[in-house]
Amino acid sequence: MRKSDLFEGDKYHYRYILTNDWESSETVVIEYDNRRGAGEKTFDVQNNGFGWGHLPCSDMNHNTVYLILTAMIKNFYNHIAQKVSEVFDGIQPQHPSQALYLRSRNMDRA
């Protein structure tokens, strides 16, 4: 016997934003939340693709230099990924660094 879902067949996805900002319009609140989500995505990419998840040193000054350098490397990577995606089919500029590396290694073997 199959259980029926209350929203079965519903083509909408419902999302909620909780806020205590009573003065801003819905559009302003949604745009603010989208910008915050984009910032979270940036930190996710830095943590998982560029080593921010595990800092190399116990000295905060050394870690600061490491974070700045890897942020710069990410910007260089984005630029290179954009240029590579213009030349090769199947590589999108928004692929994570590991995906671009694996795809380039597979191209070498072909």
Jmol script that loads the backbone (N, CA, C; Angstrom):
load data "model"
ATOM      1  N   MET A   1       0.839  -1.179   0.000  1.00  0.00           N
ATOM      2  CA  MET A   1       0.000   0.000   0.000  1.00  0.00           C
ATOM      3  C   MET A   1       0.894   1.256   0.000  1.00  0.00           C
ATOM      4  N   ARG A   2       0.605   2.172  -0.871  1.00  0.00           N
ATOM      5  CA  ARG A   2       1.406   3.381  -1.034  1.00  0.00           C
ATOM      6  C   ARG A   2       0.785   4.520  -0.239  1.00  0.00           C
ATOM      7  N   LYS A   3       1.646   5.230   0.510  1.00  0.00           N
ATOM      8  CA  LYS A   3       1.151   6.374   1.261  1.00  0.00           C
ATOM      9  C   LYS A   3       0.985   7.556   0.326  1.00  0.00           C
ATOM     10  N   SER A   4      -0.022   8.315   0.545  1.00  0.00           N
ATOM     11  CA  SER A   4      -0.278   9.488  -0.277  1.00  0.00           C
ATOM     12  C   SER A   4       0.373  10.706   0.359  1.00  0.00           C
ATOM     13  N   ASP A   5       0.983  11.524  -0.476  1.00  0.00           N
ATOM     14  CA  ASP A   5       1.603  12.753  -0.016  1.00  0.00           C
ATOM     15  C   ASP A   5       0.570  13.866  -0.106  1.00  0.00           C
ATOM     16  N   LEU A   6       0.562  14.729   0.913  1.00  0.00           N
ATOM     17  CA  LEU A   6      -0.406  15.825   0.939  1.00  0.00           C
ATOM     18  C   LEU A   6      -0.257  16.730  -0.279  1.00  0.00           C
ATOM     19  N   PHE A   7       0.996  16.931  -0.742  1.00  0.00           N
ATOM     20  CA  PHE A   7       1.248  17.823  -1.874  1.00  0.00           C
ATOM     21  C   PHE A   7       1.581  17.048  -3.146  1.00  0.00           C
ATOM     22  N   GLU A   8       1.146  15.822  -3.256  1.00  0.00           N
ATOM     23  CA  GLU A   8       1.472  15.008  -4.421  1.00  0.00           C
ATOM     24  C   GLU A   8       0.944  15.660  -5.697  1.00  0.00           C
ATOM     25  N   GLY A   9       1.789  15.683  -6.692  1.00  0.00           N
ATOM     26  CA  GLY A   9       1.390  16.281  -7.962  1.00  0.00           C
ATOM     27  C   GLY A   9       1.523  17.792  -7.977  1.00  0.00           C
ATOM     28  N   ASP A  10       1.926  18.374  -6.854  1.00  0.00           N
ATOM     29  CA  ASP A  10       2.070  19.826  -6.787  1.00  0.00           C
ATOM     30  C   ASP A  10       3.363  20.222  -7.497  1.00  0.00           C
ATOM     31  N   LYS A  11       3.281  21.148  -8.441  1.00  0.00           N
ATOM     32  CA  LYS A  11       4.463  21.521  -9.217  1.00  0.00           C
ATOM     33  C   LYS A  11       5.282  22.634  -8.568  1.00  0.00           C
ATOM     34  N   TYR A  12       4.891  23.084  -7.398  1.00  0.00           N
ATOM     35  CA  TYR A  12       5.604  24.173  -6.729  1.00  0.00           C
ATOM     36  C   TYR A  12       6.519  23.632  -5.637  1.00  0.00           C
ATOM     37  N   HIS A  13       7.618  24.343  -5.409  1.00  0.00           N
ATOM     38  CA  HIS A  13       8.501  24.074  -4.282  1.00  0.00           C
ATOM     39  C   HIS A  13       8.357  25.251  -3.334  1.00  0.00           C
ATOM     40  N   TYR A  14       8.033  24.967  -2.096  1.00  0.00           N
ATOM     41  CA  TYR A  14       7.816  26.017  -1.118  1.00  0.00           C
ATOM     42  C   TYR A  14       9.077  26.238  -0.301  1.00  0.00           C
ATOM     43  N   ARG A  15       9.494  27.504  -0.186  1.00  0.00           N
ATOM     44  CA  ARG A  15      10.655  27.872   0.608  1.00  0.00           C
ATOM     45  C   ARG A  15      10.235  28.993   1.550  1.00  0.00           C
ATOM     46  N   TYR A  16      10.918  29.049   2.684  1.00  0.00           N
ATOM     47  CA  TYR A  16      10.563  30.033   3.697  1.00  0.00           C
ATOM     48  C   TYR A  16      11.788  30.815   4.122  1.00  0.00           C
ATOM     49  N   ILE A  17      11.585  32.089   4.384  1.00  0.00           N
ATOM     50  CA  ILE A  17      12.622  32.950   4.947  1.00  0.00           C
ATOM     51  C   ILE A  17      12.017  33.567   6.201  1.00  0.00           C
ATOM     52  N   LEU A  18      12.626  33.289   7.339  1.00  0.00           N
ATOM     53  CA  LEU A  18      12.168  33.858   8.597  1.00  0.00           C
ATOM     54  C   LEU A  18      12.964  35.118   8.880  1.00  0.00           C
ATOM     55  N   THR A  19      12.279  36.192   9.185  1.00  0.00           N
ATOM     56  CA  THR A  19      12.944  37.456   9.467  1.00  0.00           C
ATOM     57  C   THR A  19      12.135  38.238  10.491  1.00  0.00           C
ATOM     58  N   ASN A  20      12.805  39.120  11.190  1.00  0.00           N
ATOM     59  CA  ASN A  20      12.114  40.045  12.088  1.00  0.00           C
ATOM     60  C   ASN A  20      12.140  41.464  11.527  1.00  0.00           C
ATOM     61  N   ASP A  21      12.500  41.587  10.258  1.00  0.00           N
ATOM     62  CA  ASP A  21      12.533  42.884   9.573  1.00  0.00           C
ATOM     63  C   ASP A  21      11.135  43.184   9.041  1.00  0.00           C
ATOM     64  N   TRP A  22      10.404  44.011   9.761  1.00  0.00           N
ATOM     65  CA  TRP A  22       9.025  44.328   9.377  1.00  0.00           C
ATOM     66  C   TRP A  22       8.954  45.514   8.422  1.00  0.00           C
ATOM     67  N   GLU A  23      10.075  46.192   8.199  1.00  0.00           N
ATOM     68  CA  GLU A  23      10.043  47.413   7.409  1.00  0.00           C
ATOM     69  C   GLU A  23      10.436  47.208   5.948  1.00  0.00           C
ATOM     70  N   SER A  24      11.214  46.185   5.650  1.00  0.00           N
ATOM     71  CA  SER A  24      11.647  45.936   4.278  1.00  0.00           C
ATOM     72  C   SER A  24      10.567  45.191   3.508  1.00  0.00           C
ATOM     73  N   SER A  25      10.555  45.411   2.195  1.00  0.00           N
ATOM     74  CA  SER A  25       9.596  44.705   1.344  1.00  0.00           C
ATOM     75  C   SER A  25      10.035  43.253   1.164  1.00  0.00           C
ATOM     76  N   GLU A  26       9.120  42.426   0.660  1.00  0.00           N
ATOM     77  CA  GLU A  26       9.443  41.015   0.425  1.00  0.00           C
ATOM     78  C   GLU A  26      10.605  40.881  -0.555  1.00  0.00           C
ATOM     79  N   THR A  27      10.611  41.715  -1.586  1.00  0.00           N
ATOM     80  CA  THR A  27      11.666  41.657  -2.594  1.00  0.00           C
ATOM     81  C   THR A  27      13.033  41.955  -1.978  1.00  0.00           C
ATOM     82  N   VAL A  28      13.112  42.956  -1.128  1.00  0.00           N
ATOM     83  CA  VAL A  28      14.378  43.319  -0.486  1.00  0.00           C
ATOM     84  C   VAL A  28      14.861  42.177   0.414  1.00  0.00           C
ATOM     85  N   VAL A  29      13.953  41.561   1.164  1.00  0.00           N
ATOM     86  CA  VAL A  29      14.322  40.455   2.041  1.00  0.00           C
ATOM     87  C   VAL A  29      14.816  39.262   1.226  1.00  0.00           C
ATOM     88  N   ILE A  30      14.146  38.943   0.128  1.00  0.00           N
ATOM     89  CA  ILE A  30      14.550  37.815  -0.719  1.00  0.00           C
ATOM     90  C   ILE A  30      15.904  38.086  -1.360  1.00  0.00           C
ATOM     91  N   GLU A  31      16.132  39.298  -1.868  1.00  0.00           N
ATOM     92  CA  GLU A  31      17.422  39.633  -2.473  1.00  0.00           C
ATOM     93  C   GLU A  31      18.545  39.572  -1.446  1.00  0.00           C
ATOM     94  N   TYR A  32      18.280  40.036  -0.225  1.00  0.00           N
ATOM     95  CA  TYR A  32      19.285  39.959   0.838  1.00  0.00           C
ATOM     96  C   TYR A  32      19.616  38.502   1.149  1.00  0.00           C
ATOM     97  N   ASP A  33      18.611  37.664   1.249  1.00  0.00           N
ATOM     98  CA  ASP A  33      18.826  36.253   1.553  1.00  0.00           C
ATOM     99  C   ASP A  33      19.589  35.563   0.423  1.00  0.00           C
ATOM    100  N   ASN A  34      19.297  35.906  -0.814  1.00  0.00           N
ATOM    101  CA  ASN A  34      20.023  35.324  -1.950  1.00  0.00           C
ATOM    102  C   ASN A  34      21.495  35.720  -1.934  1.00  0.00           C
ATOM    103  N   ARG A  35      21.791  36.968  -1.584  1.00  0.00           N
ATOM    104  CA  ARG A  35      23.194  37.402  -1.484  1.00  0.00           C
ATOM    105  C   ARG A  35      23.906  36.659  -0.363  1.00  0.00           C
ATOM    106  N   ARG A  36      23.228  36.468   0.759  1.00  0.00           N
ATOM    107  CA  ARG A  36      23.811  35.723   1.865  1.00  0.00           C
ATOM    108  C   ARG A  36      24.094  34.284   1.446  1.00  0.00           C
ATOM    109  N   GLY A  37      23.175  33.682   0.702  1.00  0.00           N
ATOM    110  CA  GLY A  37      23.371  32.319   0.216  1.00  0.00           C
ATOM    111  C   GLY A  37      24.549  32.221  -0.744  1.00  0.00           C
ATOM    112  N   ALA A  38      24.747  33.242  -1.565  1.00  0.00           N
ATOM    113  CA  ALA A  38      25.895  33.255  -2.480  1.00  0.00           C
ATOM    114  C   ALA A  38      27.198  33.327  -1.687  1.00  0.00           C
ATOM    115  N   GLY A  39      27.205  34.082  -0.607  1.00  0.00           N
ATOM    116  CA  GLY A  39      28.383  34.149   0.255  1.00  0.00           C
ATOM    117  C   GLY A  39      28.674  32.822   0.921  1.00  0.00           C
ATOM    118  N   GLU A  40      27.640  32.122   1.359  1.00  0.00           N
ATOM    119  CA  GLU A  40      27.811  30.798   1.951  1.00  0.00           C
ATOM    120  C   GLU A  40      28.392  29.822   0.922  1.00  0.00           C
ATOM    121  N   LYS A  41      27.946  29.935  -0.312  1.00  0.00           N
ATOM    122  CA  LYS A  41      28.453  29.056  -1.374  1.00  0.00           C
ATOM    123  C   LYS A  41      29.943  29.314  -1.611  1.00  0.00           C
ATOM    124  N   THR A  42      30.351  30.579  -1.545  1.00  0.00           N
ATOM    125  CA  THR A  42      31.761  30.918  -1.712  1.00  0.00           C
ATOM    126  C   THR A  42      32.603  30.253  -0.636  1.00  0.00           C
ATOM    127  N   PHE A  43      32.142  30.303   0.617  1.00  0.00           N
ATOM    128  CA  PHE A  43      32.881  29.666   1.693  1.00  0.00           C
ATOM    129  C   PHE A  43      32.885  28.152   1.536  1.00  0.00           C
ATOM    130  N   ASP A  44      31.810  27.574   1.015  1.00  0.00           N
ATOM    131  CA  ASP A  44      31.768  26.133   0.775  1.00  0.00           C
ATOM    132  C   ASP A  44      32.823  25.736  -0.255  1.00  0.00           C
ATOM    133  N   VAL A  45      32.930  26.506  -1.331  1.00  0.00           N
ATOM    134  CA  VAL A  45      33.942  26.223  -2.359  1.00  0.00           C
ATOM    135  C   VAL A  45      35.340  26.380  -1.774  1.00  0.00           C
ATOM    136  N   GLN A  46      35.576  27.427  -0.997  1.00  0.00           N
ATOM    137  CA  GLN A  46      36.888  27.636  -0.397  1.00  0.00           C
ATOM    138  C   GLN A  46      37.234  26.512   0.583  1.00  0.00           C
ATOM    139  N   ASN A  47      36.263  26.096   1.397  1.00  0.00           N
ATOM    140  CA  ASN A  47      36.517  25.034   2.384  1.00  0.00           C
ATOM    141  C   ASN A  47      36.819  23.709   1.714  1.00  0.00           C
ATOM    142  N   ASN A  48      36.039  23.351   0.710  1.00  0.00           N
ATOM    143  CA  ASN A  48      36.159  22.029   0.112  1.00  0.00           C
ATOM    144  C   ASN A  48      37.133  21.953  -1.059  1.00  0.00           C
ATOM    145  N   GLY A  49      37.316  23.035  -1.786  1.00  0.00           N
ATOM    146  CA  GLY A  49      38.147  22.980  -2.974  1.00  0.00           C
ATOM    147  C   GLY A  49      39.508  23.632  -2.842  1.00  0.00           C
ATOM    148  N   PHE A  50      39.658  24.494  -1.850  1.00  0.00           N
ATOM    149  CA  PHE A  50      40.904  25.246  -1.739  1.00  0.00           C
ATOM    150  C   PHE A  50      41.520  25.171  -0.347  1.00  0.00           C
ATOM    151  N   GLY A  51      41.150  24.169   0.420  1.00  0.00           N
ATOM    152  CA  GLY A  51      41.840  23.867   1.666  1.00  0.00           C
ATOM    153  C   GLY A  51      41.520  24.722   2.867  1.00  0.00           C
ATOM    154  N   TRP A  52      40.434  25.479   2.851  1.00  0.00           N
ATOM    155  CA  TRP A  52      40.115  26.290   4.013  1.00  0.00           C
ATOM    156  C   TRP A  52      39.544  25.461   5.157  1.00  0.00           C
ATOM    157  N   GLY A  53      39.176  24.220   4.876  1.00  0.00           N
ATOM    158  CA  GLY A  53      38.600  23.377   5.924  1.00  0.00           C
ATOM    159  C   GLY A  53      39.617  23.014   6.996  1.00  0.00           C
ATOM    160  N   HIS A  54      40.897  22.950   6.625  1.00  0.00           N
ATOM    161  CA  HIS A  54      41.961  22.593   7.572  1.00  0.00           C
ATOM    162  C   HIS A  54      43.123  23.558   7.368  1.00  0.00           C
ATOM    163  N   LEU A  55      43.269  24.492   8.280  1.00  0.00           N
ATOM    164  CA  LEU A  55      44.344  25.471   8.157  1.00  0.00           C
ATOM    165  C   LEU A  55      45.681  24.814   8.483  1.00  0.00           C
ATOM    166  N   PRO A  56      46.765  25.216   7.803  1.00  0.00           N
ATOM    167  CA  PRO A  56      48.040  24.506   7.909  1.00  0.00           C
ATOM    168  C   PRO A  56      48.850  24.804   9.170  1.00  0.00           C
ATOM    169  N   CYS A  57      48.595  25.921   9.820  1.00  0.00           N
ATOM    170  CA  CYS A  57      49.470  26.339  10.924  1.00  0.00           C
ATOM    171  C   CYS A  57      48.651  26.639  12.177  1.00  0.00           C
ATOM    172  N   SER A  58      49.352  26.692  13.295  1.00  0.00           N
ATOM    173  CA  SER A  58      48.693  27.122  14.531  1.00  0.00           C
ATOM    174  C   SER A  58      48.841  28.629  14.729  1.00  0.00           C
ATOM    175  N   ASP A  59      49.714  29.255  13.960  1.00  0.00           N
ATOM    176  CA  ASP A  59      49.924  30.703  14.043  1.00  0.00           C
ATOM    177  C   ASP A  59      48.897  31.413  13.168  1.00  0.00           C
ATOM    178  N   MET A  60      48.145  32.325  13.770  1.00  0.00           N
ATOM    179  CA  MET A  60      47.080  33.017  13.041  1.00  0.00           C
ATOM    180  C   MET A  60      47.621  33.891  11.908  1.00  0.00           C
ATOM    181  N   ASN A  61      48.800  34.488  12.088  1.00  0.00           N
ATOM    182  CA  ASN A  61      49.373  35.317  11.021  1.00  0.00           C
ATOM    183  C   ASN A  61      49.696  34.473   9.789  1.00  0.00           C
ATOM    184  N   HIS A  62      50.260  33.290  10.002  1.00  0.00           N
ATOM    185  CA  HIS A  62      50.556  32.396   8.882  1.00  0.00           C
ATOM    186  C   HIS A  62      49.269  31.945   8.194  1.00  0.00           C
ATOM    187  N   ASN A  63      48.261  31.639   9.006  1.00  0.00           N
ATOM    188  CA  ASN A  63      46.979  31.225   8.427  1.00  0.00           C
ATOM    189  C   ASN A  63      46.325  32.352   7.638  1.00  0.00           C
ATOM    190  N   THR A  64      46.492  33.590   8.093  1.00  0.00           N
ATOM    191  CA  THR A  64      45.939  34.736   7.358  1.00  0.00           C
ATOM    192  C   THR A  64      46.575  34.845   5.980  1.00  0.00           C
ATOM    193  N   VAL A  65      47.892  34.693   5.922  1.00  0.00           N
ATOM    194  CA  VAL A  65      48.586  34.719   4.628  1.00  0.00           C
ATOM    195  C   VAL A  65      48.081  33.576   3.752  1.00  0.00           C
ATOM    196  N   TYR A  66      47.935  32.393   4.337  1.00  0.00           N
ATOM    197  CA  TYR A  66      47.431  31.226   3.596  1.00  0.00           C
ATOM    198  C   TYR A  66      46.033  31.502   3.031  1.00  0.00           C
ATOM    199  N   LEU A  67      45.140  32.066   3.841  1.00  0.00           N
ATOM    200  CA  LEU A  67      43.770  32.344   3.379  1.00  0.00           C
ATOM    201  C   LEU A  67      43.765  33.374   2.250  1.00  0.00           C
ATOM    202  N   ILE A  68      44.581  34.410   2.384  1.00  0.00           N
ATOM    203  CA  ILE A  68      44.639  35.435   1.335  1.00  0.00           C
ATOM    204  C   ILE A  68      45.185  34.851   0.037  1.00  0.00           C
ATOM    205  N   LEU A  69      46.269  34.064   0.141  1.00  0.00           N
ATOM    206  CA  LEU A  69      46.848  33.467  -1.069  1.00  0.00           C
ATOM    207  C   LEU A  69      45.876  32.505  -1.747  1.00  0.00           C
ATOM    208  N   THR A  70      45.193  31.668  -0.971  1.00  0.00           N
ATOM    209  CA  THR A  70      44.256  30.733  -1.595  1.00  0.00           C
ATOM    210  C   THR A  70      43.047  31.457  -2.175  1.00  0.00           C
ATOM    211  N   ALA A  71      42.646  32.582  -1.584  1.00  0.00           N
ATOM    212  CA  ALA A  71      41.566  33.374  -2.187  1.00  0.00           C
ATOM    213  C   ALA A  71      42.013  33.949  -3.528  1.00  0.00           C
ATOM    214  N   MET A  72      43.265  34.407  -3.593  1.00  0.00           N
ATOM    215  CA  MET A  72      43.798  34.904  -4.864  1.00  0.00           C
ATOM    216  C   MET A  72      43.900  33.772  -5.881  1.00  0.00           C
ATOM    217  N   ILE A  73      44.337  32.595  -5.427  1.00  0.00           N
ATOM    218  CA  ILE A  73      44.433  31.445  -6.325  1.00  0.00           C
ATOM    219  C   ILE A  73      43.061  31.081  -6.868  1.00  0.00           C
ATOM    220  N   LYS A  74      42.034  31.169  -6.025  1.00  0.00           N
ATOM    221  CA  LYS A  74      40.673  30.880  -6.490  1.00  0.00           C
ATOM    222  C   LYS A  74      40.272  31.850  -7.599  1.00  0.00           C
ATOM    223  N   ASN A  75      40.619  33.118  -7.459  1.00  0.00           N
ATOM    224  CA  ASN A  75      40.305  34.093  -8.507  1.00  0.00           C
ATOM    225  C   ASN A  75      41.052  33.781  -9.798  1.00  0.00           C
ATOM    226  N   PHE A  76      42.333  33.420  -9.679  1.00  0.00           N
ATOM    227  CA  PHE A  76      43.088  33.015 -10.867  1.00  0.00           C
ATOM    228  C   PHE A  76      42.477  31.762 -11.479  1.00  0.00           C
ATOM    229  N   TYR A  77      42.097  30.810 -10.629  1.00  0.00           N
ATOM    230  CA  TYR A  77      41.464  29.576 -11.107  1.00  0.00           C
ATOM    231  C   TYR A  77      40.179  29.887 -11.879  1.00  0.00           C
ATOM    232  N   ASN A  78      39.352  30.768 -11.324  1.00  0.00           N
ATOM    233  CA  ASN A  78      38.101  31.118 -12.020  1.00  0.00           C
ATOM    234  C   ASN A  78      38.381  31.718 -13.392  1.00  0.00           C
ATOM    235  N   HIS A  79      39.397  32.559 -13.479  1.00  0.00           N
ATOM    236  CA  HIS A  79      39.762  33.166 -14.760  1.00  0.00           C
ATOM    237  C   HIS A  79      40.243  32.102 -15.750  1.00  0.00           C
ATOM    238  N   ILE A  80      41.115  31.215 -15.275  1.00  0.00           N
ATOM    239  CA  ILE A  80      41.634  30.152 -16.152  1.00  0.00           C
ATOM    240  C   ILE A  80      40.508  29.211 -16.566  1.00  0.00           C
ATOM    241  N   ALA A  81      39.634  28.846 -15.635  1.00  0.00           N
ATOM    242  CA  ALA A  81      38.514  27.950 -15.955  1.00  0.00           C
ATOM    243  C   ALA A  81      37.606  28.575 -17.007  1.00  0.00           C
ATOM    244  N   GLN A  82      37.400  29.884 -16.933  1.00  0.00           N
ATOM    245  CA  GLN A  82      36.587  30.573 -17.935  1.00  0.00           C
ATOM    246  C   GLN A  82      37.242  30.471 -19.310  1.00  0.00           C
ATOM    247  N   LYS A  83      38.555  30.703 -19.376  1.00  0.00           N
ATOM    248  CA  LYS A  83      39.265  30.630 -20.657  1.00  0.00           C
ATOM    249  C   LYS A  83      39.290  29.206 -21.203  1.00  0.00           C
ATOM    250  N   VAL A  84      39.504  28.211 -20.331  1.00  0.00           N
ATOM    251  CA  VAL A  84      39.537  26.817 -20.770  1.00  0.00           C
ATOM    252  C   VAL A  84      38.165  26.389 -21.277  1.00  0.00           C
ATOM    253  N   SER A  85      37.102  26.834 -20.615  1.00  0.00           N
ATOM    254  CA  SER A  85      35.753  26.445 -21.038  1.00  0.00           C
ATOM    255  C   SER A  85      35.384  27.024 -22.398  1.00  0.00           C
ATOM    256  N   GLU A  86      36.049  28.119 -22.785  1.00  0.00           N
ATOM    257  CA  GLU A  86      35.807  28.686 -24.115  1.00  0.00           C
ATOM    258  C   GLU A  86      36.467  27.846 -25.207  1.00  0.00           C
ATOM    259  N   VAL A  87      37.494  27.077 -24.853  1.00  0.00           N
ATOM    260  CA  VAL A  87      38.249  26.294 -25.833  1.00  0.00           C
ATOM    261  C   VAL A  87      37.752  24.852 -25.913  1.00  0.00           C
ATOM    262  N   PHE A  88      37.493  24.221 -24.745  1.00  0.00           N
ATOM    263  CA  PHE A  88      37.137  22.805 -24.706  1.00  0.00           C
ATOM    264  C   PHE A  88      35.667  22.610 -24.396  1.00  0.00           C
ATOM    265  N   ASP A  89      35.028  21.707 -25.150  1.00  0.00           N
ATOM    266  CA  ASP A  89      33.646  21.352 -24.852  1.00  0.00           C
ATOM    267  C   ASP A  89      33.614  20.464 -23.618  1.00  0.00           C
ATOM    268  N   GLY A  90      32.540  20.528 -22.874  1.00  0.00           N
ATOM    269  CA  GLY A  90      32.355  19.650 -21.726  1.00  0.00           C
ATOM    270  C   GLY A  90      32.938  20.171 -20.433  1.00  0.00           C
ATOM    271  N   ILE A  91      33.609  21.299 -20.461  1.00  0.00           N
ATOM    272  CA  ILE A  91      34.130  21.898 -19.227  1.00  0.00           C
ATOM    273  C   ILE A  91      33.399  23.217 -19.024  1.00  0.00           C
ATOM    274  N   GLN A  92      32.705  23.288 -17.931  1.00  0.00           N
ATOM    275  CA  GLN A  92      31.977  24.502 -17.590  1.00  0.00           C
ATOM    276  C   GLN A  92      32.796  25.304 -16.583  1.00  0.00           C
ATOM    277  N   PRO A  93      32.776  26.623 -16.652  1.00  0.00           N
ATOM    278  CA  PRO A  93      33.599  27.420 -15.742  1.00  0.00           C
ATOM    279  C   PRO A  93      33.179  27.284 -14.283  1.00  0.00           C
ATOM    280  N   GLN A  94      31.961  26.812 -14.008  1.00  0.00           N
ATOM    281  CA  GLN A  94      31.526  26.695 -12.622  1.00  0.00           C
ATOM    282  C   GLN A  94      31.853  25.340 -12.009  1.00  0.00           C
ATOM    283  N   HIS A  95      32.561  24.466 -12.739  1.00  0.00           N
ATOM    284  CA  HIS A  95      32.975  23.190 -12.165  1.00  0.00           C
ATOM    285  C   HIS A  95      33.940  23.433 -11.012  1.00  0.00           C
ATOM    286  N   PRO A  96      33.846  22.632  -9.960  1.00  0.00           N
ATOM    287  CA  PRO A  96      34.845  22.743  -8.887  1.00  0.00           C
ATOM    288  C   PRO A  96      36.236  22.393  -9.397  1.00  0.00           C
ATOM    289  N   SER A  97      37.236  22.775  -8.654  1.00  0.00           N
ATOM    290  CA  SER A  97      38.621  22.566  -9.087  1.00  0.00           C
ATOM    291  C   SER A  97      38.929  21.099  -9.325  1.00  0.00           C
ATOM    292  N   GLN A  98      38.397  20.196  -8.490  1.00  0.00           N
ATOM    293  CA  GLN A  98      38.674  18.775  -8.679  1.00  0.00           C
ATOM    294  C   GLN A  98      38.081  18.286  -9.992  1.00  0.00           C
ATOM    295  N   ALA A  99      36.909  18.751 -10.357  1.00  0.00           N
ATOM    296  CA  ALA A  99      36.275  18.309 -11.601  1.00  0.00           C
ATOM    297  C   ALA A  99      37.087  18.755 -12.812  1.00  0.00           C
ATOM    298  N   LEU A 100      37.585  19.982 -12.787  1.00  0.00           N
ATOM    299  CA  LEU A 100      38.409  20.467 -13.899  1.00  0.00           C
ATOM    300  C   LEU A 100      39.705  19.659 -13.983  1.00  0.00           C
ATOM    301  N   TYR A 101      40.308  19.366 -12.833  1.00  0.00           N
ATOM    302  CA  TYR A 101      41.536  18.577 -12.818  1.00  0.00           C
ATOM    303  C   TYR A 101      41.289  17.185 -13.384  1.00  0.00           C
ATOM    304  N   LEU A 102      40.219  16.527 -12.926  1.00  0.00           N
ATOM    305  CA  LEU A 102      39.926  15.180 -13.409  1.00  0.00           C
ATOM    306  C   LEU A 102      39.617  15.180 -14.906  1.00  0.00           C
ATOM    307  N   ARG A 103      38.868  16.173 -15.370  1.00  0.00           N
ATOM    308  CA  ARG A 103      38.546  16.247 -16.789  1.00  0.00           C
ATOM    309  C   ARG A 103      39.807  16.503 -17.601  1.00  0.00           C
ATOM    310  N   SER A 104      40.717  17.331 -17.112  1.00  0.00           N
ATOM    311  CA  SER A 104      41.934  17.587 -17.862  1.00  0.00           C
ATOM    312  C   SER A 104      42.822  16.347 -17.860  1.00  0.00           C
ATOM    313  N   ARG A 105      42.843  15.578 -16.775  1.00  0.00           N
ATOM    314  CA  ARG A 105      43.624  14.347 -16.753  1.00  0.00           C
ATOM    315  C   ARG A 105      43.050  13.337 -17.728  1.00  0.00           C
ATOM    316  N   ASN A 106      41.729  13.270 -17.842  1.00  0.00           N
ATOM    317  CA  ASN A 106      41.100  12.343 -18.782  1.00  0.00           C
ATOM    318  C   ASN A 106      41.390  12.753 -20.223  1.00  0.00           C
ATOM    319  N   MET A 107      41.500  14.045 -20.501  1.00  0.00           N
ATOM    320  CA  MET A 107      41.820  14.510 -21.840  1.00  0.00           C
ATOM    321  C   MET A 107      43.244  14.125 -22.215  1.00  0.00           C
ATOM    322  N   ASP A 108      44.142  14.144 -21.216  1.00  0.00           N
ATOM    323  CA  ASP A 108      45.524  13.746 -21.485  1.00  0.00           C
ATOM    324  C   ASP A 108      45.618  12.285 -21.919  1.00  0.00           C
ATOM    325  N   ARG A 109      44.765  11.453 -21.376  1.00  0.00           N
ATOM    326  CA  ARG A 109      44.798  10.021 -21.680  1.00  0.00           C
ATOM    327  C   ARG A 109      44.109   9.665 -22.986  1.00  0.00           C
ATOM    328  N   ALA A 110      43.324  10.572 -23.485  1.00  0.00           N
ATOM    329  CA  ALA A 110      42.569  10.263 -24.707  1.00  0.00           C
ATOM    330  C   ALA A 110      43.455  10.281 -25.939  1.00  0.00           C
TER     331      ALA A 110
END
end "model"
wireframe off; spacefill off
backbone 0.3
color backbone group
